[in-house]
Amino acid sequence: MTPVPAIRFLTTADFPPFNFRDAGGELIGFNIDLAKRICVEVNVACTIQAWPWEQAANALSDSQGDALIAGLAMSKENGLLFDFSSIYLALPGRFVARAPDIGAFDPATLAGKTVSVRRGSAHEAFLTRYLPEVTQLGFDSEIEALEALESGDADAFFGDAMRASFWLNENLTCCGFAGQPYFRPNLFGEGLAIAVPAGQDAVRHAIDWALVRLKDNGALDELYLRWFPVGFY
């Protein structure tokens, strides 16, 4: 692995619990802690600077930093400008059910039942493709779809597990994840990765090496449990 003298991380400050500012103005969050742990593993100096979301990718392109840890999509367009690390957090789809129904939940028995979902989402497409016998109840947001489950207007919810976990953290007595997570990169995206300018292989290799180490020594799981008390796996 080619040594790197330091890693200048860029992020944003508007996406809790990944990257945001606490009451004192300090940058905190899952991504912030992960960036710091990566630098510790690689044993290099580390800086983390927050940019507005609409400027963050351009800042990386303009060499204002070495890596962007802010959930930049691994799209074809972004792939022309950036390379990406290995995935550090997968984003599955999951069902949510009301608490009394979780133990006996079985997707195979949903025929004729109502499942709330965000309208126009990849999760709606999943239901249409794999569970065409369910009655879909579409909403403009995951929150509205989850509230329909809570109110009894839907028998289950299906959607982005990460966003559902945020809602469940505030509604633990109502509902919970039911069944297994669905990993469908072709539908739900590959997950979260760290972007580096195209061709900056030394930085990318250092980050990938650190991510392997953090997975092997349990530190990545520790960070996940700290920032996501309602785990979405």
Contacts in CASP RR format, 6 or more apart in sequence:
PFRMAT RR
TARGET T0000
AUTHOR 0000-0000-0000
METHOD contacts of the structure
MODEL  1
MTPVPAIRFLTTADFPPFNFRDAGGELIGFNIDLAKRICVEVNVACTIQA
WPWEQAANALSDSQGDALIAGLAMSKENGLLFDFSSIYLALPGRFVARAP
DIGAFDPATLAGKTVSVRRGSAHEAFLTRYLPEVTQLGFDSEIEALEALE
SGDADAFFGDAMRASFWLNENLTCCGFAGQPYFRPNLFGEGLAIAVPAGQ
DAVRHAIDWALVRLKDNGALDELYLRWFPVGFY
1 202 0 8 1.000
1 205 0 8 1.000
1 206 0 8 1.000
1 209 0 8 1.000
2 201 0 8 1.000
2 202 0 8 1.000
2 205 0 8 1.000
2 206 0 8 1.000
3 202 0 8 1.000
4 42 0 8 1.000
4 44 0 8 1.000
4 66 0 8 1.000
4 202 0 8 1.000
4 203 0 8 1.000
4 206 0 8 1.000
5 44 0 8 1.000
5 45 0 8 1.000
6 44 0 8 1.000
6 45 0 8 1.000
6 46 0 8 1.000
6 47 0 8 1.000
6 66 0 8 1.000
7 35 0 8 1.000
7 38 0 8 1.000
7 39 0 8 1.000
7 42 0 8 1.000
7 44 0 8 1.000
7 45 0 8 1.000
7 46 0 8 1.000
7 47 0 8 1.000
7 66 0 8 1.000
7 67 0 8 1.000
7 203 0 8 1.000
7 206 0 8 1.000
7 207 0 8 1.000
8 47 0 8 1.000
8 49 0 8 1.000
8 64 0 8 1.000
8 65 0 8 1.000
8 66 0 8 1.000
8 67 0 8 1.000
9 35 0 8 1.000
9 46 0 8 1.000
9 47 0 8 1.000
9 48 0 8 1.000
9 49 0 8 1.000
9 65 0 8 1.000
9 66 0 8 1.000
9 67 0 8 1.000
9 68 0 8 1.000
9 69 0 8 1.000
10 48 0 8 1.000
10 49 0 8 1.000
10 50 0 8 1.000
10 51 0 8 1.000
10 56 0 8 1.000
10 59 0 8 1.000
10 60 0 8 1.000
10 64 0 8 1.000
10 65 0 8 1.000
10 67 0 8 1.000
10 68 0 8 1.000
10 69 0 8 1.000
10 70 0 8 1.000
11 19 0 8 1.000
11 27 0 8 1.000
11 31 0 8 1.000
11 32 0 8 1.000
11 35 0 8 1.000
11 48 0 8 1.000
11 49 0 8 1.000
11 50 0 8 1.000
11 51 0 8 1.000
11 56 0 8 1.000
11 68 0 8 1.000
11 69 0 8 1.000
11 70 0 8 1.000
12 19 0 8 1.000
12 50 0 8 1.000
12 51 0 8 1.000
12 52 0 8 1.000
12 53 0 8 1.000
12 56 0 8 1.000
12 70 0 8 1.000
13 19 0 8 1.000
13 20 0 8 1.000
13 21 0 8 1.000
13 27 0 8 1.000
13 50 0 8 1.000
14 20 0 8 1.000
14 53 0 8 1.000
15 70 0 8 1.000
16 29 0 8 1.000
17 29 0 8 1.000
17 30 0 8 1.000
17 227 0 8 1.000
17 228 0 8 1.000
18 29 0 8 1.000
18 30 0 8 1.000
18 31 0 8 1.000
18 70 0 8 1.000
18 71 0 8 1.000
18 227 0 8 1.000
19 27 0 8 1.000
19 29 0 8 1.000
19 30 0 8 1.000
19 31 0 8 1.000
19 32 0 8 1.000
19 50 0 8 1.000
19 69 0 8 1.000
19 70 0 8 1.000
20 27 0 8 1.000
20 28 0 8 1.000
20 29 0 8 1.000
21 27 0 8 1.000
21 28 0 8 1.000
21 50 0 8 1.000
22 28 0 8 1.000
27 48 0 8 1.000
27 50 0 8 1.000
29 227 0 8 1.000
30 89 0 8 1.000
30 223 0 8 1.000
30 224 0 8 1.000
30 226 0 8 1.000
30 227 0 8 1.000
30 228 0 8 1.000
31 69 0 8 1.000
31 70 0 8 1.000
31 71 0 8 1.000
32 48 0 8 1.000
33 223 0 8 1.000
33 226 0 8 1.000
33 227 0 8 1.000
34 69 0 8 1.000
34 88 0 8 1.000
34 214 0 8 1.000
34 220 0 8 1.000
34 223 0 8 1.000
35 46 0 8 1.000
35 48 0 8 1.000
35 67 0 8 1.000
35 69 0 8 1.000
36 46 0 8 1.000
36 48 0 8 1.000
37 210 0 8 1.000
37 214 0 8 1.000
37 219 0 8 1.000
37 223 0 8 1.000
38 46 0 8 1.000
38 206 0 8 1.000
38 207 0 8 1.000
38 210 0 8 1.000
38 211 0 8 1.000
38 214 0 8 1.000
39 45 0 8 1.000
39 46 0 8 1.000
39 210 0 8 1.000
40 46 0 8 1.000
41 209 0 8 1.000
41 210 0 8 1.000
41 213 0 8 1.000
41 214 0 8 1.000
42 206 0 8 1.000
42 207 0 8 1.000
42 209 0 8 1.000
42 210 0 8 1.000
44 206 0 8 1.000
49 64 0 8 1.000
49 65 0 8 1.000
51 59 0 8 1.000
51 64 0 8 1.000
53 70 0 8 1.000
56 68 0 8 1.000
56 70 0 8 1.000
56 72 0 8 1.000
57 68 0 8 1.000
57 72 0 8 1.000
57 78 0 8 1.000
57 81 0 8 1.000
57 82 0 8 1.000
57 195 0 8 1.000
59 65 0 8 1.000
59 68 0 8 1.000
60 67 0 8 1.000
60 68 0 8 1.000
60 82 0 8 1.000
60 195 0 8 1.000
60 196 0 8 1.000
60 197 0 8 1.000
61 81 0 8 1.000
61 82 0 8 1.000
61 197 0 8 1.000
63 197 0 8 1.000
66 196 0 8 1.000
66 197 0 8 1.000
66 200 0 8 1.000
66 203 0 8 1.000
67 85 0 8 1.000
67 194 0 8 1.000
67 195 0 8 1.000
67 196 0 8 1.000
67 203 0 8 1.000
67 207 0 8 1.000
68 82 0 8 1.000
68 194 0 8 1.000
68 195 0 8 1.000
68 196 0 8 1.000
69 194 0 8 1.000
69 195 0 8 1.000
71 192 0 8 1.000
71 193 0 8 1.000
72 78 0 8 1.000
72 82 0 8 1.000
72 195 0 8 1.000
74 84 0 8 1.000
74 189 0 8 1.000
74 190 0 8 1.000
74 191 0 8 1.000
74 193 0 8 1.000
78 195 0 8 1.000
79 198 0 8 1.000
80 198 0 8 1.000
81 197 0 8 1.000
81 198 0 8 1.000
82 195 0 8 1.000
82 196 0 8 1.000
82 197 0 8 1.000
82 198 0 8 1.000
83 195 0 8 1.000
83 196 0 8 1.000
83 197 0 8 1.000
83 198 0 8 1.000
83 199 0 8 1.000
83 200 0 8 1.000
83 201 0 8 1.000
83 204 0 8 1.000
84 193 0 8 1.000
84 194 0 8 1.000
84 195 0 8 1.000
84 196 0 8 1.000
84 204 0 8 1.000
85 193 0 8 1.000
85 194 0 8 1.000
85 195 0 8 1.000
85 196 0 8 1.000
85 204 0 8 1.000
85 207 0 8 1.000
85 208 0 8 1.000
85 211 0 8 1.000
86 193 0 8 1.000
86 208 0 8 1.000
86 211 0 8 1.000
86 212 0 8 1.000
87 190 0 8 1.000
87 191 0 8 1.000
87 192 0 8 1.000
87 193 0 8 1.000
88 192 0 8 1.000
88 193 0 8 1.000
88 194 0 8 1.000
88 211 0 8 1.000
88 220 0 8 1.000
89 191 0 8 1.000
89 192 0 8 1.000
89 224 0 8 1.000
90 183 0 8 1.000
90 190 0 8 1.000
90 191 0 8 1.000
90 233 0 8 1.000
91 160 0 8 1.000
91 161 0 8 1.000
91 162 0 8 1.000
91 188 0 8 1.000
91 189 0 8 1.000
91 191 0 8 1.000
91 192 0 8 1.000
92 161 0 8 1.000
92 181 0 8 1.000
92 182 0 8 1.000
92 183 0 8 1.000
92 184 0 8 1.000
92 188 0 8 1.000
92 232 0 8 1.000
92 233 0 8 1.000
93 123 0 8 1.000
93 126 0 8 1.000
93 158 0 8 1.000
93 159 0 8 1.000
93 160 0 8 1.000
93 161 0 8 1.000
93 181 0 8 1.000
93 182 0 8 1.000
93 183 0 8 1.000
93 184 0 8 1.000
93 188 0 8 1.000
94 158 0 8 1.000
94 159 0 8 1.000
94 161 0 8 1.000
94 164 0 8 1.000
94 177 0 8 1.000
94 178 0 8 1.000
94 179 0 8 1.000
94 181 0 8 1.000
94 182 0 8 1.000
94 232 0 8 1.000
95 105 0 8 1.000
95 107 0 8 1.000
95 115 0 8 1.000
95 156 0 8 1.000
95 157 0 8 1.000
95 158 0 8 1.000
95 177 0 8 1.000
95 178 0 8 1.000
95 179 0 8 1.000
96 146 0 8 1.000
96 149 0 8 1.000
96 156 0 8 1.000
96 157 0 8 1.000
96 158 0 8 1.000
96 159 0 8 1.000
96 164 0 8 1.000
96 168 0 8 1.000
96 175 0 8 1.000
96 176 0 8 1.000
96 177 0 8 1.000
96 178 0 8 1.000
97 105 0 8 1.000
97 149 0 8 1.000
97 155 0 8 1.000
97 156 0 8 1.000
97 157 0 8 1.000
97 175 0 8 1.000
97 176 0 8 1.000
97 178 0 8 1.000
98 149 0 8 1.000
98 150 0 8 1.000
98 152 0 8 1.000
98 174 0 8 1.000
98 175 0 8 1.000
98 176 0 8 1.000
99 173 0 8 1.000
99 174 0 8 1.000
99 175 0 8 1.000
99 176 0 8 1.000
101 155 0 8 1.000
101 156 0 8 1.000
101 178 0 8 1.000
102 176 0 8 1.000
102 177 0 8 1.000
102 178 0 8 1.000
103 178 0 8 1.000
105 156 0 8 1.000
105 178 0 8 1.000
105 179 0 8 1.000
106 179 0 8 1.000
107 131 0 8 1.000
107 179 0 8 1.000
110 131 0 8 1.000
110 133 0 8 1.000
110 134 0 8 1.000
110 155 0 8 1.000
110 156 0 8 1.000
111 133 0 8 1.000
111 134 0 8 1.000
112 133 0 8 1.000
112 134 0 8 1.000
112 135 0 8 1.000
113 134 0 8 1.000
113 135 0 8 1.000
113 155 0 8 1.000
113 156 0 8 1.000
114 134 0 8 1.000
114 135 0 8 1.000
114 136 0 8 1.000
114 137 0 8 1.000
114 153 0 8 1.000
114 154 0 8 1.000
114 155 0 8 1.000
114 156 0 8 1.000
115 127 0 8 1.000
115 131 0 8 1.000
115 134 0 8 1.000
115 135 0 8 1.000
115 136 0 8 1.000
115 137 0 8 1.000
115 154 0 8 1.000
115 155 0 8 1.000
115 156 0 8 1.000
115 157 0 8 1.000
115 158 0 8 1.000
116 136 0 8 1.000
116 137 0 8 1.000
116 138 0 8 1.000
116 139 0 8 1.000
116 145 0 8 1.000
116 146 0 8 1.000
116 148 0 8 1.000
116 149 0 8 1.000
116 153 0 8 1.000
116 154 0 8 1.000
116 156 0 8 1.000
116 157 0 8 1.000
116 158 0 8 1.000
117 123 0 8 1.000
117 124 0 8 1.000
117 127 0 8 1.000
117 136 0 8 1.000
117 137 0 8 1.000
117 138 0 8 1.000
117 139 0 8 1.000
117 145 0 8 1.000
117 157 0 8 1.000
117 158 0 8 1.000
117 159 0 8 1.000
118 124 0 8 1.000
118 138 0 8 1.000
118 139 0 8 1.000
118 140 0 8 1.000
118 141 0 8 1.000
118 142 0 8 1.000
118 145 0 8 1.000
118 159 0 8 1.000
118 160 0 8 1.000
119 138 0 8 1.000
119 139 0 8 1.000
119 140 0 8 1.000
121 159 0 8 1.000
121 160 0 8 1.000
122 184 0 8 1.000
122 187 0 8 1.000
122 188 0 8 1.000
122 189 0 8 1.000
123 158 0 8 1.000
123 159 0 8 1.000
123 160 0 8 1.000
123 187 0 8 1.000
123 188 0 8 1.000
124 136 0 8 1.000
124 138 0 8 1.000
125 187 0 8 1.000
126 158 0 8 1.000
126 182 0 8 1.000
126 184 0 8 1.000
126 187 0 8 1.000
126 188 0 8 1.000
127 134 0 8 1.000
127 136 0 8 1.000
127 158 0 8 1.000
128 136 0 8 1.000
137 145 0 8 1.000
137 148 0 8 1.000
137 153 0 8 1.000
137 154 0 8 1.000
138 145 0 8 1.000
139 145 0 8 1.000
139 148 0 8 1.000
142 159 0 8 1.000
142 160 0 8 1.000
142 163 0 8 1.000
142 164 0 8 1.000
142 167 0 8 1.000
143 167 0 8 1.000
145 154 0 8 1.000
145 157 0 8 1.000
145 159 0 8 1.000
146 157 0 8 1.000
146 164 0 8 1.000
146 167 0 8 1.000
146 171 0 8 1.000
146 175 0 8 1.000
148 154 0 8 1.000
148 157 0 8 1.000
149 155 0 8 1.000
149 156 0 8 1.000
149 157 0 8 1.000
149 175 0 8 1.000
150 171 0 8 1.000
150 174 0 8 1.000
150 175 0 8 1.000
156 178 0 8 1.000
157 164 0 8 1.000
157 175 0 8 1.000
160 188 0 8 1.000
161 177 0 8 1.000
161 181 0 8 1.000
161 232 0 8 1.000
161 233 0 8 1.000
162 228 0 8 1.000
162 232 0 8 1.000
164 177 0 8 1.000
164 232 0 8 1.000
165 177 0 8 1.000
165 228 0 8 1.000
165 230 0 8 1.000
165 231 0 8 1.000
165 232 0 8 1.000
168 175 0 8 1.000
168 176 0 8 1.000
168 177 0 8 1.000
168 230 0 8 1.000
169 229 0 8 1.000
169 230 0 8 1.000
172 230 0 8 1.000
176 230 0 8 1.000
177 230 0 8 1.000
177 231 0 8 1.000
177 232 0 8 1.000
181 232 0 8 1.000
181 233 0 8 1.000
182 188 0 8 1.000
185 191 0 8 1.000
194 207 0 8 1.000
196 203 0 8 1.000
196 204 0 8 1.000
196 207 0 8 1.000
211 220 0 8 1.000
213 219 0 8 1.000
214 220 0 8 1.000
215 221 0 8 1.000
224 231 0 8 1.000
225 231 0 8 1.000
END
